[in-house]
Amino acid sequence: MRSLFSSSLHHLRPSLLPLPSRPPPLHHLLRFTTITSSSHRPVLSKAQRRRAERSSPSTLLRVALDQCSKRNDLSEALRLYDSARADSVPLSLHHYNVLLYLCSNGPKSSLNRGFDIFRQMGLDQIPPNEATFTNLARLAAAADDPNLAFDVVKRVPAPRLRSYGPALFGFCKRGDFDGAFEVDEHMLRSGVVAEEAELAALLGVSVEKGRGESVYRMLHRLRAAVRRVEESTEGLCEGWFQSEAAEGVGEEGWDVGKVREGVVRSGGGWHGIGWLGKGRWRVGRAEVDRDGTCRCCGERLDCIDIDPSETKRFASSVSGLAFQREVQSDFTQFREWLAHHGPFEAVVDGANVGYFNQYSFSFFQLNSVVNGIREMSPSKKLPLIILHKSRMRGGPADNPKVQKLLERWRRSGVLYTTPIGSNDDWILIAKSIGNEAYSDESEKGSWHIPTVSGDDIEQPIQWREFFQSRSDASKTGFEISIA
């Protein structure tokens, strides 16, 4: 199977496996019509060309294969493929990717057919993409060959998380500790961030092999990357602490001073030094109340901050995205204004707070939250208020009392208005992260920037949990809580 790869995809040999008996011609299956050639063919309009393209053999084949993919109908997809080959219908990258995907999810008997289709793709000189290699890796994993699946991943110019899954899960299923963590190291070098499924698989093989140091690292990676683990992951954790291997792992004569330094360096709550002490663990499930106190042992949990290096990377990522999405002069102007008027202990999203539970924008509701945050501040300083320029004139802003309020905020140097065409969320987030200020929004408010998540920015969820306060309106007034 390893001979699958030659020096070039263009020189891969077609499979020697016999093809099934020839099915009916593709045009009988897809019911398309062809346009006869003529020396006096009329010039087609744009709409006519689109209709002709939609009725072309390649397009109808694509539609039919997509339907097979939805139904997971491998046998029909292979019939269509064989008929297309017999009728010399040109196949595109999408056609091949769908076929490889179906073969990788089919029975064992379909695996060789999948490799044969990949070889034919090379003969047709169709350049593969990341999805092609991912499907090929799945074929290898389904053939119980994680080594081949890993070899495939190494050939992907820009691998994604899904590209590594077949090799990683294949090694973990085998109990191959070294192979699994070799894949993990390759992921880290490629800048691919593992999620709970991958981390749980690595944790599982570490527990299975009794590798205490590896278990320790994986638990901390889970803590940093996953906000709430699945039941299966909880079971892996319990299995480790109830094992004999866990009883014998740990340092007995540790330096208390180093432990305290580690807790401070990591932002509180954990030290990162390793297992401390030996002996049997007491394992049980408990609830934590709203104050963070464990109802089993009575200890109060610490709030773990993002460490300084993570905060710096997070702020740099946000600034970079802001420069891409915003007019550069607008964002530069805000940074200059902030350098002159800052720093601030808190920043308020004026739009979210002013509209919360209101049919129209309420400056008086916004003012209540601003004053509430000032009272909570040790320095009694007003927070930074972010408002879009469109809020400054017309509607509620024309009220004389509102104009006096806005002028007072301006004179105090706490009101920043974003220009027309600007997204004030970028400024709100960048300010909060850069100076570690608390951000206040309504209980149902949210960021309106879809890219502030996932791989674009590191640690967005943890930052929100630690630095975001929330305000909620009721008949008795406003309640402001710090996350």
C-alpha positions in Angstrom: 0.0 0.0 0.0 2.9 2.3 0.6 3.8 2.2 -3.1 0.8 4.4 -3.6 3.1 7.4 -3.7 5.6 7.8 -6.5 7.8 10.8 -7.3 4.9 12.5 -8.9 1.2 12.2 -8.9 1.3 12.3 -12.7 3.3 9.1 -12.8 1.1 7.0 -10.5 0.2 3.7 -12.2 -3.5 2.9 -12.7 -4.7 0.0 -10.5 -4.6 -3.5 -11.9 -7.8 -4.3 -10.1 -10.6 -5.4 -12.6 -13.4 -2.9 -13.0 -17.0 -4.0 -12.7 -19.0 -4.8 -15.8 -19.7 -1.8 -17.9 -22.9 0.0 -16.6 -25.4 1.8 -18.9 -24.0 4.9 -20.6 -23.9 8.0 -18.3 -26.4 9.9 -20.4 -29.0 7.2 -19.8 -28.5 7.6 -16.1 -28.4 11.4 -16.0 -30.8 12.0 -18.9 -28.9 14.9 -20.4 -28.9 16.0 -24.0 -26.0 17.0 -26.1 -25.7 19.9 -28.6 -24.7 18.7 -32.1 -21.8 20.5 -33.7 -22.4 22.6 -36.7 -20.2 24.9 -38.8 -23.0 27.5 -38.5 -23.6 27.2 -34.7 -25.4 30.3 -33.5 -23.9 32.6 -30.9 -25.4 31.9 -27.5 -26.5 34.5 -25.1 -25.1 34.6 -21.6 -28.2 33.0 -20.2 -28.2 30.3 -22.9 -24.5 29.5 -22.1 -25.4 29.1 -18.4 -28.3 26.8 -19.3 -26.0 24.8 -21.5 -23.4 24.6 -18.8 -26.0 23.4 -16.3 -27.0 20.6 -18.7 -23.5 19.5 -19.5 -22.4 15.9 -18.7 -19.8 17.1 -16.1 -22.4 19.3 -14.3 -25.1 16.6 -14.2 -22.5 14.1 -12.9 -21.6 16.5 -10.2 -25.2 16.9 -9.1 -25.7 13.1 -9.2 -22.6 12.5 -7.1 -23.6 15.1 -4.6 -26.9 13.3 -4.1 -25.0 10.1 -3.6 -22.9 11.8 -1.0 -26.0 13.0 0.9 -27.4 9.4 0.8 -24.0 7.8 1.4 -24.8 5.7 -1.7 -21.3 4.4 -2.6 -22.5 1.7 -5.1 -24.5 4.3 -7.2 -21.6 6.7 -7.1 -19.2 4.1 -8.4 -21.7 3.2 -11.2 -21.8 6.8 -12.3 -18.0 7.0 -12.1 -17.5 3.9 -14.3 -20.1 5.2 -16.8 -18.4 8.6 -17.0 -15.1 7.0 -17.6 -16.6 4.8 -20.4 -18.2 7.9 -22.0 -15.1 10.0 -21.7 -16.8 12.6 -19.5 -14.1 14.8 -18.0 -13.9 14.6 -14.2 -13.0 17.6 -12.0 -11.4 17.8 -8.6 -14.8 17.9 -6.9 -15.9 14.7 -8.6 -12.8 12.9 -7.4 -13.1 14.3 -3.8 -16.7 13.1 -3.5 -15.8 9.6 -4.7 -12.8 9.4 -2.4 -15.0 10.6 0.5 -17.6 7.9 -0.2 -14.9 5.2 -0.5 -13.3 6.2 2.8 -16.6 5.8 4.6 -17.6 2.6 2.8 -17.0 -1.1 3.6 -13.5 -2.6 3.6 -14.1 -3.9 0.1 -14.3 -0.3 -1.2 -10.8 0.8 0.1 -8.9 -0.6 -2.9 -11.3 1.0 -5.2 -10.7 4.3 -3.5 -6.9 4.0 -4.0 -7.6 3.1 -7.6 -9.6 6.3 -8.1 -6.8 8.3 -6.6 -4.3 6.8 -9.0 -6.6 7.7 -11.9 -6.8 11.2 -10.6 -3.1 11.4 -10.9 -3.2 10.0 -14.5 -5.8 12.7 -15.3 -3.4 15.3 -14.0 -5.9 16.7 -11.5 -3.9 18.5 -8.8 -5.1 17.3 -5.3 -6.0 19.7 -2.5 -6.3 19.4 1.2 -9.7 17.7 1.0 -8.2 15.1 -1.4 -5.3 14.2 1.0 -7.7 14.1 4.0 -9.9 11.6 2.2 -6.8 9.6 1.2 -5.7 9.6 4.9 -9.1 8.3 5.9 -8.8 5.5 3.4 -5.4 4.6 4.9 -6.8 4.7 8.4 -9.8 2.6 7.4 -7.3 0.1 6.1 -5.7 0.0 9.6 -2.6 1.8 8.4 -2.1 5.0 10.5 1.5 5.2 9.3 0.4 5.7 5.7 -2.3 8.2 6.9 0.5 10.2 8.6 2.6 10.0 5.5 -0.3 11.5 3.5 -0.6 14.4 6.0 3.1 15.2 5.7 2.5 15.9 1.9 -0.3 18.4 2.6 1.1 22.0 2.1 -1.3 23.5 4.6 -2.9 20.8 6.7 -6.0 21.4 8.8 -7.2 19.7 12.0 -9.3 17.2 10.1 -6.2 16.2 8.0 -4.5 14.8 11.2 -7.6 13.0 12.6 -7.2 9.6 10.7 -3.5 9.2 11.7 -3.9 10.4 15.3 -7.0 8.4 16.1 -5.5 5.4 14.3 -2.3 5.4 16.4 -4.4 6.0 19.6 -6.7 3.1 18.7 -3.6 0.9 18.3 -2.2 2.0 21.6 0.8 3.4 19.8 1.9 6.1 22.3 5.0 7.2 20.3 3.1 7.4 17.0 0.3 9.4 18.4 2.5 12.0 19.9 4.6 12.2 16.8 1.5 13.3 15.0 0.8 15.8 17.9 4.2 17.3 17.5 3.7 17.7 13.8 0.4 19.4 14.5 2.1 21.9 16.9 4.8 22.7 14.3 2.2 23.3 11.7 0.3 25.7 13.9 -2.8 23.4 14.1 -4.6 23.6 17.4 -6.1 20.3 18.8 -9.6 20.3 20.1 -11.3 18.1 22.7 -11.5 15.0 20.5 -7.8 15.0 19.7 -6.7 15.9 23.2 -9.0 13.2 24.7 -7.5 10.6 22.4 -4.0 11.6 23.5 -5.0 11.6 27.1 -6.5 8.1 26.6 -3.4 6.6 25.2 -1.3 8.3 28.0 -3.6 6.8 30.7 -3.5 3.4 29.0 0.3 3.4 29.0 0.5 4.8 32.6 2.6 7.9 31.4 2.1 10.3 34.3 4.0 13.2 32.8 2.0 13.0 29.6 -1.3 12.8 31.5 -0.3 15.9 33.4 0.4 17.9 30.2 -2.8 16.7 28.5 -4.9 17.7 31.4 -3.5 21.2 31.3 -4.0 21.4 27.6 -7.6 20.4 28.1 -8.0 23.0 30.8 -6.6 25.7 28.5 -8.5 24.7 25.3 -11.9 23.3 26.4 -14.4 25.1 28.6 -16.6 22.1 29.3 -15.5 18.5 28.6 -17.7 15.7 27.4 -18.8 12.9 29.6 -16.4 10.5 27.9 -13.5 12.8 28.7 -14.6 13.0 32.3 -14.4 9.2 32.4 -10.8 9.2 31.1 -9.9 11.6 33.9 -11.5 9.5 36.5 -9.9 6.4 35.2 -6.5 8.0 35.6 -6.9 9.1 39.1 -8.3 5.7 40.2 -5.4 3.8 38.6 -2.4 2.4 40.3 -0.1 4.3 38.1 -1.5 7.6 39.4 -0.7 6.6 43.0 3.0 6.2 42.3 3.5 9.4 40.3 4.5 12.6 42.0 7.3 14.5 43.8 7.4 14.2 47.5 10.0 16.7 48.6 8.8 19.8 46.6 9.9 23.4 47.2 6.9 25.4 48.5 8.5 28.6 47.3 8.8 27.4 43.7 5.2 26.2 43.8 4.0 29.7 44.9 6.2 31.3 42.2 4.6 29.0 39.6 1.1 29.9 40.7 1.8 33.6 40.3 3.6 33.1 37.0 0.7 31.2 35.5 -2.0 33.6 36.5 -3.2 31.8 39.7 -4.8 28.5 40.4 -2.1 26.2 39.0 1.7 25.9 39.2 2.7 23.8 36.2 5.5 22.1 38.1 4.1 18.6 37.9 2.4 16.0 40.2 3.0 16.8 43.9 2.9 14.0 46.5 2.2 10.3 46.1 -0.6 8.0 47.2 -4.2 7.2 46.5 -6.4 9.9 45.1 -9.9 10.5 46.5 -12.1 10.7 43.4 -15.7 11.9 43.4 -18.1 14.2 41.6 -19.2 17.5 43.1 -20.9 20.8 42.2 -19.5 24.3 42.5 -21.8 27.1 43.8 -22.0 30.6 42.3 -19.2 31.8 44.5 -16.8 29.1 43.1 -16.8 27.0 46.3 -16.7 23.2 45.9 -19.6 21.6 47.8 -17.5 18.4 48.4 -14.3 19.7 49.9 -15.3 23.3 50.8 -12.4 24.8 49.0 -13.0 27.9 46.8 -11.7 27.7 43.2 -9.4 30.3 41.9 -10.0 32.3 38.8 -7.2 31.6 36.4 -6.1 34.6 34.3 -4.6 34.4 30.9 -0.8 34.6 31.3 1.0 37.7 30.0 2.4 36.0 26.9 -1.0 34.8 25.9 -2.6 38.2 26.5 0.1 39.8 24.3 -0.5 37.3 21.4 -4.2 37.8 21.8 -3.9 41.6 21.6 -1.6 41.4 18.6 -4.1 39.1 16.8 -7.0 41.5 17.5 -5.0 44.5 16.3 -4.0 42.7 13.2 -7.6 41.7 12.3 -8.8 45.2 13.2 -6.3 46.7 10.7 -7.5 44.3 8.1 -11.3 45.0 8.6 -11.2 48.7 9.6 -10.0 51.8 7.8 -6.4 51.9 9.0 -6.5 55.6 9.8 -9.6 55.2 12.0 -8.0 52.5 14.1 -4.7 54.5 14.3 -6.7 57.5 15.4 -8.3 55.5 18.2 -4.9 54.3 19.5 -3.6 57.8 19.5 -6.7 59.1 21.4 -6.4 56.2 23.9 -2.7 57.0 24.5 -3.7 60.6 25.4 -6.8 59.9 27.6 -6.1 56.4 29.0 -5.6 54.1 30.7 -9.1 52.9 31.7 -10.2 50.2 34.1 -13.3 49.4 32.2 -14.9 49.9 28.8 -18.6 50.0 28.0 -20.3 48.9 24.8 -22.7 51.8 24.6 -24.9 50.3 21.8 -25.5 47.0 23.6 -26.2 48.6 27.0 -28.3 51.4 25.6 -30.6 49.1 23.6 -30.9 46.3 26.2 -34.7 45.7 26.8 -35.5 49.0 25.0 -37.4 49.8 21.9 -35.2 52.8 21.3 -31.7 53.8 22.5 -31.7 54.8 26.1 -28.9 57.2 27.2 -30.3 57.2 30.7 -29.9 53.4 30.9 -26.4 53.7 29.6 -25.7 56.4 32.2 -26.9 54.1 35.0 -24.5 51.4 34.0 -21.6 53.9 33.6 -22.2 55.2 37.1 -22.6 51.7 38.5 -19.2 50.7 37.2 -17.6 53.9 38.5 -18.9 53.0 42.0 -17.5 49.5 41.7 -14.1 50.9 40.7 -11.5 51.2 43.5 -10.3 54.5 41.9 -13.9 55.7 41.3 -12.9 56.5 37.7 -15.4 56.6 34.9 -15.1 53.8 32.3 -14.4 54.4 28.7 -17.7 54.7 26.7 -17.7 53.5 23.1 -20.5 55.0 20.9 -21.0 55.1 17.2 -21.0 58.6 15.7 -24.6 58.1 14.4 -25.8 58.0 18.1 -24.7 61.6 18.7 -27.3 63.4 16.6 -31.0 62.8 16.0 -33.6 60.8 18.0 -32.9 60.4 21.7 -29.6 62.3 21.4 -31.5 65.6 20.6 -32.9 65.6 24.2 -31.2 68.6 26.0 -30.5 66.5 29.1 -28.8 63.9 26.8 -26.7 66.6 25.2 -25.5 67.8 28.6 -24.7 64.2 29.5 -22.7 63.7 26.4 -20.8 67.0 26.9 -19.9 66.0 30.4 -18.5 62.7 29.2 -16.5 64.5 26.5 -15.0 67.0 29.0 -14.1 64.1 31.2 -12.3 62.4 28.3 -14.2 59.1 28.6 -16.3 59.2 25.4 -15.0 57.9 22.1 -17.2 58.0 19.0 -16.4 55.7 16.2 -16.7 57.2 12.7 -19.3 56.4 10.0 -18.5 53.0 8.4 -16.5 51.8 11.3 -17.3 48.7 13.4 -17.1 49.8 17.1 -16.7 46.2 18.2 -13.1 46.1 17.0 -12.3 49.2 19.1 -14.1 47.8 22.2 -12.3 44.5 22.1 -8.9 45.9 21.2 -9.1 48.4 24.1 -10.2 45.8 26.6 -7.5 43.3 25.7 -4.7 45.8 25.3 -5.1 47.3 28.7 -6.8 44.3 30.5 -9.9 46.5 31.1 -13.3 45.0 31.9 -15.8 45.1 29.1 -19.5 45.7 29.9 -22.3 44.6 27.6 -25.9 43.7 28.2 -26.8 40.2 29.4 -27.9 39.2 25.9 -25.3 41.2 24.1 -22.7 39.7 21.9 -19.8 40.4 19.7 -20.9 41.1 16.2 -17.6 40.0 14.5 -17.8 36.3 13.5 -14.0 36.0 13.0 -13.3 36.6 16.7 -13.3 32.9 17.4 -11.6 29.7 16.5 -8.2 29.8 14.9 -8.2 33.5 14.1 -7.5 34.7 17.6 -6.1 32.7 20.5 -7.8 32.5 23.9 -11.0 34.5 23.0 -13.3 32.4 25.2 -11.1 32.5 28.3 -10.6 36.2 27.9 -14.3 36.9 27.7 -14.9 34.8 30.9 -12.3 36.7 32.9 -12.6 40.3 31.6 -16.3 40.7 30.7 -18.8 42.2 33.1 -22.5 41.9 32.5 -25.4 44.2 33.3 -29.0 43.1 33.6 -32.1 45.4 34.0 -35.0 44.7 36.3 -37.8 46.7 37.9 -35.5 47.4 40.9 -32.7 48.7 38.8 -29.5 47.5 37.2 -27.4 44.6 38.5 -23.7 44.6 37.3 -21.6 41.5 37.8 -17.9 40.9 37.1 -17.3 37.6 35.3 
